Amino acid sequence: MLQPIQVEFVSDTIIHLLQSVDEELKNAFLNIKQSLQNHDSTMLKRILADISAQDKTLFIIKAFTLYHMLLNIIEELNLSNNAMLNHLPKTLKELNQEGYDKNDTLEILQHLRFYPVFTAHPTESRRRTFLEAHHQMSENIKNIFAHNDANAKSQLLYRLHLLWHTHLVRSEKMEILFELDNLLYIIESSILKSATQVLGDIKSTLGKALESSPIILGSWIGGDRDGNPYVSNEVMTKTMKIAHKAIIEIYIRTSEKLIRELSMSMDFIQPSKRLIQSLQNDSSELLNNEAKLFAKEPFRAKLYLIKKKLQNRLIAINTTDSIDFTYKDSNELLEDIDMMIESLDDISARGLVEFRHLVLLGGFHLLRLDFREHRDVVLGTISEIFCLIGFCDSDFKDLNENKKIEILNYALSAKKYDLNTIIEQLSESSKRLVGAFLRIQWAKKHISKHILQSFIISMSTQASDLLCVLWFAKQSGLWKPGKKKEGKKGKASVSITPLFETIDDLQRAQSIIQTLYANTHYQQYLFDHNSTQEIMVGYSDSSKDGGIFTSNYNLYRAISNLTKLQTQLDIRISFFHGRGGSVSRGGGSLEEALLCSAPQSVHSFLKTTEQGEMISAKYLNSHIATKNFSSTLSALLKKGVYDSYGTEKYKNNPQTMALLENVSNASCATYRALVYENKGFLEYFKNATPIKFIQNLNLGSRPSKRKDTQKIEDLRAIPWVFAWTQNRAIISAWYGLGSGLANVDKNQLRDCYEQSLFFKTTIDNISQALLKVDLDIASLYNQFVKDKKVLEDIWEHIYTQYHLTMEYLLHLRGESVLLDSEGAIRESILLRKPYLSVLNLTQIELIKKYESCKYPKGQERILEQIHATIVGIAQGIRNTG
């Protein structure tokens, strides 16, 4: 929670900045503060009009954006200072008190896997320039608060001055490799350090060396081509090679550091026979000078050889020549590190153990890439190929499901086809997909077998979607079938992953998996893939499809049903959760989400997307990153213990599920009646939110629509949520819930809230989002809706539903004002509201000026200012999409 003295510090800092750049702006900032404190909206509007008349709107936007940026930094520092960096001892103690034996708990701990997948979704509204400044200013403010450091004050003002003269928004379109650069900055400056620290904590808890990393780092940057034409095969290959180079260079720097540190002589330490033999075998690789220098320093000699092998690895990835003295994979590097560790005591080996943990974490790939493509592209490509090689006519994609499966079974039974022989005969779109399979195979062979794991099929609707990918996997060598009947396992080096996104797809997911399991070819693939099926569930699109509560309920039910199915089929279903930062997109506490997830659905494994501004919020500060890794693994440990040892804790009974289904059905009907069935809604949405300005904002590389249509269905979930967040109605996070709750007895609802952790967590997350709503501000955007009949109709629905939802949330939570029982969160949200209103009022006036401007150059200048307000509001409200 922000302290009054900290808020005052932020205000004084901005005033100091403005004093040094523009006296009149400083006075305007002070007058705006005064008008907000006095709740004097007339005075506020007059001040903003004066600023506009002086052509200083962009600068007041920047002042309030930097104000919110400093508030966010201090909140993060407060969280960091109060953060428990190692949650494991507390979790072990709690489980022990609940009656679980420590040895049983440690058995689960050994097999935990947390797999965050960093995506390139365009919800990080800040440029890398601002991310780096955020990082540096955080250090400055920490030193100011701790030591009243004069140099830190000077550095903070220096940074703010630089940002003052920097555009808030990129003038150029974000490129994929820039997105990777942003992520690598956070990984190298924070994530690797924090993750390896947590690996060290787990090793200490287990009392033995780790065999693998409990943290897996994943990425979609360069692999997510669903609707993104900029993710070419060349870009994907570059992305994989850049990540490979980044981690190898980190290992080289680590080796150099250890060469300086590990000066121990053979006169005082006896190296193991294995280490001595290894040095003798590789002695020819040491130059005469180095051989003399390291004659009695075996650890320095070995580390020098490690460094040389790593340097050769960077050469080998690009050359056709054979290079012998290098590493084929990261296991060989680990073997070299282990032979040094075994020769040292625990204290002397500390640096090597940290190096070992780093290699367990990063391998030779650093980031495990996922590949994602839309089912329509897969179907279009296989239709073209099957027509070309004579498996069917060109209408394959239009056939019914049974006929598709019949043809695919025939194709999968046929001998392997060399895709290289036909690739030049294909259309550009098909050539692109076939080329991707061939590039993936190359990368697995030459970079790392872990470089890419999942092939995700967006908008999966049928079993044949996965069988199409299976055919491609077989032809490209990513699946080499075994013979299940003879017990001979083949090799499946890619996970074929359906993404179930809509409510309808979630409801049919169980049937699709049953159909696949009944298929001989797919059953063989599962056998070859360790009887594991990965399934991705989409929180964003299901929420846009049926509303927030219906999305949450159907996700829970689908996962529950699939979990039961895995027992029947004797397979393991591994869930991949496509969550966003905002509540509308599955955001909220990851720990609570884990504990209230369906029984037996986790298997001590959590793979989830980390998107947009949440990456910097959770991982840019190394202390917060450490806390996040540790608390997530601790929650995963609890969930793993509960599921493994048969506890019924947090399970929902049939009566509860029946009640929640009633809430879901009524909520969905209300939501869809507004969003999809009301003919005036699209016009309202396009005019009462700044969606058209968001769509040409240079945040990410990916287009805001999958298809160039005017349908809500084809708009991506991120700009959908972003638009409603900007106008402060945020209907994506709550609309429909009030009607759903009103469909059930109030007393039953209250009992359910107290007894069901799933229901309570869902309600509490929505409550946080609802407190951010400001209908007074949202109503001001209504002036842009020209059809007054449409305006009155839509606004009446939003206004009525908001008050109904608020009434039921207060009842369920037993509060007179929302979030009264969570004072710190409430104060943090309310503290920002007045200053957000300034940015919204400015945005509204700028939109008016834009609409009335008659010439493009003038519109372009106003557009820059509108984009700046979008970034400023995103900073203040702390999420975009």
LOLUM-814699 format. One line per 3 residues: number of its first residue (from 1); their letters; for each residue x negated, y, z of C-alpha. Coordinates in steps of 0.5 Angstrom, whole numbers, plus 500, padded with zeros to 3 digits. Each point is the difference from the previous one (the first is absolute). Last residue first. Layout:
% LOLUM-814699
NUM> a> X/Y/Z  ...
% end
This chain:
% LOLUM-814699
881> gtn> 512/488/455  497/507/503  498/499/507
878> rig> 497/504/506  506/505/500  495/506/500
875> qai> 495/497/495  506/498/495  503/507/501
872> gvi> 493/504/498  499/495/494  507/502/498
869> tah> 499/507/501  494/500/496  503/497/494
866> iqe> 505/505/500  494/505/500  497/497/494
863> lir> 507/500/497  501/507/501  493/502/495
860> eqg> 503/495/495  507/503/500  496/507/498
857> kpy> 496/497/495  506/496/497  505/506/499
854> kcs> 507/502/502  499/499/508  507/499/503
851> eyk> 500/493/502  492/501/502  502/506/505
848> kil> 506/496/503  495/494/501  495/505/503
845> eiq> 506/502/505  502/493/502  492/498/501
842> tln> 499/506/505  506/498/504  498/493/500
839> lvs> 493/503/502  503/504/506  504/494/502
836> lyp> 494/496/501  497/505/505  507/500/504
833> krl> 500/492/500  493/498/502  501/501/507
830> lis> 506/496/500  497/494/497  494/500/505
827> eri> 505/501/506  504/494/498  494/495/499
824> age> 497/502/507  507/500/503  502/493/498
821> sdl> 506/499/505  504/507/497  499/497/493
818> lvs> 506/503/498  504/504/505  505/498/505
815> egr> 497/493/500  503/493/501  496/497/494
812> lhl> 506/496/497  504/506/502  495/506/497
809> lye> 499/495/494  508/500/499  501/507/500
806> mtl> 494/502/496  503/495/494  507/503/500
803> hyq> 497/507/500  495/498/494  506/497/496
800> tyi> 504/506/501  495/505/497  498/495/495
797> hew> 507/498/497  502/507/501  494/503/496
794> ide> 501/495/494  507/502/499  499/508/501
791> lvk> 494/500/495  504/495/495  506/505/500
788> kdk> 495/506/500  496/498/494  494/504/499
785> vfq> 496/497/506  494/505/501  504/503/506
782> nyl> 500/493/503  493/501/502  502/504/506
779> sai> 504/495/503  493/496/501  498/505/505
776> dld> 506/500/504  500/492/499  493/500/504
773> vkl> 498/492/500  494/499/504  504/497/506
770> laq> 503/495/495  494/497/498  498/499/508
767> sin> 507/497/501  499/495/494  494/497/503
764> dit> 504/499/506  505/497/497  496/495/496
761> tkf> 496/498/506  506/499/504  503/496/495
758> fls> 494/495/500  499/500/507  507/498/501
755> qey> 503/499/507  501/508/502  502/502/493
752> cdr> 504/494/500  504/502/506  501/507/498
749> lqn> 503/498/493  505/495/504  502/506/504
746> kdv> 501/504/494  504/495/496  498/500/493
743> nal> 501/503/493  498/507/503  493/497/500
740> gsg> 500/499/493  504/507/499  494/503/504
737> lgy> 495/496/496  502/503/493  494/505/499
734> was> 495/499/505  493/500/497  501/502/493
731> iia> 505/506/502  493/504/502  505/506/500
728> rnq> 493/504/501  500/503/493  493/497/499
725> twa> 501/493/504  506/499/495  495/501/494
722> fvw> 495/496/503  504/494/501  502/500/493
719> pia> 493/502/497  498/493/504  505/496/498
716> rld> 499/500/493  505/503/495  503/494/496
713> eik> 506/499/504  502/507/501  501/500/493
710> qtd> 498/506/495  495/496/496  493/500/498
707> krk> 498/493/503  496/498/506  501/507/503
704> spr> 495/505/504  494/498/495  494/497/504
701> sgl> 494/504/500  501/503/507  501/507/503
698> nln> 501/505/494  507/503/501  504/499/493
695> qif> 505/495/504  500/504/506  503/507/496
692> kip> 505/496/497  502/497/507  501/506/504
689> tan> 506/498/503  507/503/499  500/500/492
686> kfy> 498/493/498  503/497/506  507/504/499
683> elf> 500/498/493  499/493/501  505/500/505
680> gkn> 506/503/496  502/493/497  501/497/508
677> eyv> 499/492/499  492/500/500  498/504/506
674> lar> 506/502/504  504/493/499  494/497/501
671> yta> 498/502/507  507/499/502  501/493/498
668> csa> 493/499/502  501/502/507  507/496/500
665> nsv> 496/494/498  494/501/505  504/501/506
662> nel> 504/494/499  494/496/499  497/503/506
659> lam> 506/497/504  499/493/497  493/500/501
656> tqp> 501/502/507  505/494/501  496/495/497
653> nnk> 494/502/505  494/504/498  494/498/503
650> yke> 495/505/504  497/494/504  502/493/499
647> tgy> 494/498/501  497/493/496  493/500/502
644> sdy> 498/502/493  505/506/499  499/504/506
641> vgk> 492/499/500  500/502/493  504/506/502
638> kll> 496/502/506  493/499/495  503/505/495
635> asl> 502/505/505  493/500/502  497/500/493
632> tss> 504/506/499  498/503/506  493/499/498
629> fnk> 500/502/493  504/506/502  496/502/506
626> tai> 493/500/496  503/504/494  503/505/505
623> hsn> 492/500/503  498/501/493  504/506/498
620> lyk> 502/499/493  503/493/501  507/501/502
617> asi> 502/507/498  495/499/494  504/494/497
614> meg> 507/502/503  499/506/495  501/495/494
611> qet> 501/493/501  498/494/504  503/494/498
608> tkl> 501/494/504  497/493/501  501/497/507
605> fsh> 498/493/502  500/497/506  506/495/497
602> vsq> 504/506/499  507/497/499  501/495/505
599> pas> 505/505/504  503/506/495  496/506/502
596> cll> 502/504/506  493/499/503  496/502/493
593> aee> 505/506/499  498/502/507  493/500/499
590> lsg> 500/503/493  504/506/503  504/504/495
587> ggr> 500/500/492  504/496/496  501/504/494
584> svs> 506/505/503  496/500/507  494/504/496
581> ggr> 493/497/500  502/494/494  501/493/501
578> ghf> 499/494/495  499/494/505  497/494/497
575> fsi> 503/494/503  496/493/500  505/494/499
572> rid> 497/494/502  502/493/497  504/494/502
569> lqt> 506/501/496  505/500/506  495/504/505
566> qlk> 499/505/494  507/501/500  501/502/507
563> tln> 495/506/499  503/502/493  507/501/504
560> sia> 497/504/505  496/504/495  507/501/496
557> ryl> 503/502/507  495/505/502  500/503/493
554> nyn> 507/500/500  501/504/506  495/505/499
551> stf> 502/502/493  507/500/502  498/505/506
548> igg> 496/505/495  505/500/494  502/495/495
545> dks> 495/501/494  496/506/502  498/495/507
542> sds> 499/494/495  496/504/496  495/502/506
539> ygv> 500/494/504  498/495/495  498/493/502
536> mie> 494/497/497  500/492/500  494/496/501
533> qts> 501/492/499  495/496/503  500/492/499
530> nhd> 492/501/500  500/503/493  499/493/497
527> fly> 506/497/503  504/507/498  498/499/493
524> qqy> 502/493/500  507/502/502  500/506/495
521> htn> 499/495/494  505/495/503  505/505/501
518> ayl> 505/498/506  495/505/504  502/506/495
515> tqi> 507/499/501  500/500/507  496/506/500
512> isq> 505/504/496  506/497/504  496/503/506
509> arq> 499/507/497  507/501/498  502/505/506
506> ldd> 494/503/499  501/501/492  507/503/502
503> ite> 497/505/505  495/502/495  493/500/501
500> flp> 497/492/499  493/500/498  498/493/498
497> tis> 493/498/501  496/495/496  494/500/504
494> vsa> 493/499/496  495/495/501  504/494/499
491> kgk> 495/494/499  502/492/500  502/496/505
488> kge> 500/492/499  505/496/504  501/496/495
485> kkk> 507/502/499  498/507/501  495/500/494
482> gpk> 496/506/499  502/506/496  494/506/499
479> wlg> 503/506/501  497/507/499  497/497/494
476> sqk> 503/505/495  505/495/497  502/497/506
473> afw> 501/507/503  504/502/494  505/494/501
470> lvc> 500/502/507  502/507/499  506/498/496
467> lld> 502/495/505  500/505/505  505/504/496
464> saq> 504/494/498  502/499/507  505/506/499
461> tsm> 500/507/503  493/503/501  501/508/500
458> sii> 492/500/500  496/494/499  494/500/505
455> fsq> 493/496/498  497/500/506  493/498/502
452> lih> 495/504/496  492/501/502  500/494/505
449> ksi> 497/496/495  494/505/499  497/504/495
446> hkk> 498/496/494  505/494/500  506/503/504
443> awq> 499/507/495  500/496/494  506/496/502
440> irl> 503/507/501  498/503/494  503/494/496
437> fag> 507/501/503  500/507/499  498/499/493
434> vlr> 506/496/499  504/506/503  497/505/496
431> kss> 501/496/493  507/499/502  501/508/500
428> esl> 496/501/494  503/495/496  497/493/499
425> qei> 496/497/494  493/503/503  502/496/507
422> itn> 501/493/496  493/496/500  498/503/507
419> ldy> 506/497/503  498/493/499  506/496/501
416> kka> 500/494/506  503/494/497  508/500/501
413> sla> 503/498/506  501/507/502  503/502/493
410> ynl> 505/495/501  502/502/507  500/507/497
407> iei> 505/498/495  505/497/505  499/505/505
404> kkn> 502/505/495  506/496/498  502/499/507
401> enl> 500/508/501  504/502/494  496/503/494
398> dkf> 499/507/499  492/500/502  499/494/495
395> dsd> 503/504/494  494/500/496  501/493/498
392> cfg> 497/494/504  494/496/501  497/501/493
389> ilc> 493/504/502  502/507/498  507/499/503
386> fie> 498/498/506  495/505/500  505/506/499
383> sit> 505/497/505  494/499/505  498/508/499
380> glv> 507/502/501  502/496/506  493/502/504
377> vdr> 502/508/498  507/499/502  498/497/507
374> her> 496/506/502  493/500/501  496/499/507
371> fdl> 492/498/500  498/500/508  492/502/501
368> rll> 497/497/506  495/506/502  493/499/502
365> hfg> 499/495/494  493/497/502  502/498/507
362> gll> 503/507/504  503/497/507  495/494/501
359> vlh> 494/504/497  502/506/505  500/494/506
356> rfe> 493/498/498  498/507/500  502/501/507
353> vlg> 497/493/502  494/503/497  500/506/504
350> ras> 501/496/506  495/495/499  495/503/506
347> idd> 506/500/505  502/493/498  493/497/500
344> lse> 497/499/494  498/494/495  507/498/499
341> imm> 502/507/497  494/499/495  503/494/497
338> did> 507/503/500  498/506/496  497/495/494
335> ell> 506/496/501  505/506/499  497/502/494
332> ens> 501/493/497  507/501/502  501/506/496
329> dky> 499/497/494  495/499/494  495/504/504
326> tfd> 493/502/496  493/497/498  502/497/494
323> isd> 502/505/495  503/497/493  500/506/495
320> ttn> 507/502/498  500/506/504  505/504/503
317> iai> 502/496/507  493/497/500  497/507/501
314> lrn> 504/502/507  498/493/502  493/501/499
311> qlk> 501/506/505  503/495/505  494/495/499
308> kki> 495/505/501  504/502/507  500/493/502
305> lyl> 493/499/499  498/507/504  505/497/505
302> kar> 496/494/501  493/503/500  503/505/505
299> fpe> 502/494/504  493/496/499  496/506/503
296> kaf> 493/497/501  498/500/492  505/505/499
293> lka> 495/506/498  495/495/497  506/497/495
290> enn> 503/507/499  493/502/497  499/493/496
287> lle> 507/501/497  505/495/503  505/496/495
284> ssd> 494/495/500  501/499/508  507/497/498
281> nql> 499/493/502  496/502/506  505/505/503
278> sqi> 505/494/499  496/495/504  499/505/505
275> lrk> 507/502/501  502/492/500  495/499/505
272> spq> 502/505/505  496/506/502  496/500/506
269> ifd> 500/507/503  495/504/504  494/499/495
266> msm> 504/499/494  502/507/501  506/504/500
263> sle> 501/506/496  507/499/499  502/508/500
260> ril> 498/503/494  501/493/496  507/500/503
257> kes> 501/507/497  498/498/493  504/494/500
254> tri> 506/504/502  499/505/494  500/494/496
251> yie> 506/497/503  504/507/498  497/500/493
248> iia> 503/493/499  507/502/503  500/506/495
245> kha> 497/496/494  506/495/501  505/505/501
242> ikm> 498/504/494  500/493/496  507/499/502
239> tkt> 502/507/498  497/500/493  503/493/498
236> mve> 507/503/502  498/506/496  498/496/494
233> nsv> 506/496/500  504/506/500  504/503/506
230> ypn> 502/507/497  506/497/497  503/500/507
227> gdr> 507/496/500  498/494/504  493/501/499
224> dgg> 497/499/507  493/497/500  496/506/499
221> iws> 502/502/507  504/495/503  495/498/506
218> gli> 499/495/505  495/500/506  500/493/504
215> ips> 500/501/508  499/493/504  493/499/497
212> sel> 498/493/499  496/495/504  499/505/506
209> akg> 494/498/505  502/498/507  503/503/506
206> lts> 507/500/498  501/507/503  493/502/498
203> kid> 501/498/493  507/504/500  497/506/503
200> glv> 494/500/494  505/499/495  504/506/503
197> qta> 493/504/499  499/498/493  507/503/498
194> skl> 499/506/503  493/501/497  503/498/493
191> iss> 506/504/501  497/507/501  495/503/496
188> eii> 499/495/495  507/498/499  503/507/501
185> yll> 496/502/494  501/494/496  507/501/500
182> ndl> 499/507/497  496/498/495  505/494/498
179> efl> 505/506/499  495/504/496  499/493/496
176> iem> 507/500/498  500/507/498  505/506/503
173> kes> 502/505/495  497/506/500  501/507/504
170> rvl> 500/496/506  504/503/506  498/504/506
167> hth> 495/504/495  494/502/504  498/507/503
164> wll> 504/499/506  496/493/501  493/504/500
161> hlr> 503/505/505  503/494/504  493/496/500
158> yll> 496/506/502  505/502/506  499/492/502
155> qsk> 492/501/499  500/506/505  504/497/505
152> ana> 496/494/500  494/505/501  503/503/506
149> dnh> 501/493/503  506/501/506  497/493/502
146> afi> 506/495/500  505/504/496  495/504/495
143> nki> 497/493/499  506/496/498  502/506/496
140> nes> 494/500/496  500/492/499  507/501/497
137> mqh> 498/506/496  495/495/496  505/494/499
134> hae> 506/505/498  495/504/495  498/493/497
131> lft> 508/499/499  501/507/498  495/499/494
128> rrr> 502/493/499  507/504/498  506/499/504
125> set> 507/498/498  498/493/502  507/497/498
122> pha> 498/498/493  500/492/501  493/498/498
119> tfv> 500/494/505  496/498/506  502/493/502
116> pyf> 499/498/507  498/493/501  500/498/508
113> rlh> 499/493/501  500/496/506  497/493/500
110> qli> 495/500/506  505/504/504  505/494/500
107> elt> 495/495/503  498/506/505  508/500/503
104> dnk> 500/492/501  493/501/504  503/506/504
101> dyg> 506/496/502  507/503/499  504/501/506
98> eqn> 503/507/499  494/503/504  495/497/496
95> lek> 503/503/494  500/507/503  492/499/502
92> ltk> 499/498/493  503/506/497  496/505/505
89> plh> 494/496/499  501/501/492  502/507/500
86> nlm> 493/503/498  500/507/498  505/502/505
83> ann> 502/507/497  501/506/505  494/504/497
80> sln> 502/498/493  507/502/501  499/507/502
77> lee> 495/500/494  505/498/496  505/505/503
74> iin> 494/505/499  499/499/493  508/500/498
71> llm> 500/507/503  494/502/496  503/498/494
68> hyl> 507/503/502  497/507/500  496/499/494
65> tfa> 506/499/496  503/506/504  495/504/498
62> kii> 500/497/493  507/502/499  498/507/502
59> flt> 495/501/495  504/497/494  506/505/502
56> kdq> 495/506/500  503/504/493  501/506/505
53> asi> 508/499/498  500/493/502  497/502/507
50> dal> 505/505/501  505/495/498  497/495/505
47> irk> 500/506/506  508/502/498  502/492/500
44> lmt> 497/500/507  503/506/503  507/497/498
41> sdh> 498/493/502  499/503/507  499/494/505
38> nql> 496/504/505  494/495/500  501/500/492
35> sqk> 500/507/499  494/501/504  496/495/497
32> inl> 502/503/493  497/507/503  494/497/502
29> fan> 499/496/493  502/507/496  495/504/505
26> kle> 494/495/498  502/500/492  500/508/501
23> edv> 493/499/503  497/496/494  494/495/500
20> sql> 497/501/507  506/501/504  503/494/496
17> lhi> 495/496/503  500/502/507  508/500/500
14> itd> 499/493/497  496/498/506  504/504/505
11> svf> 506/496/498  496/493/500  498/502/507
8> evq> 507/502/503  502/493/497  494/497/504
5> ipq> 502/504/507  507/498/499  498/492/500
2> lm> 502/496/494  502/493/502
% end
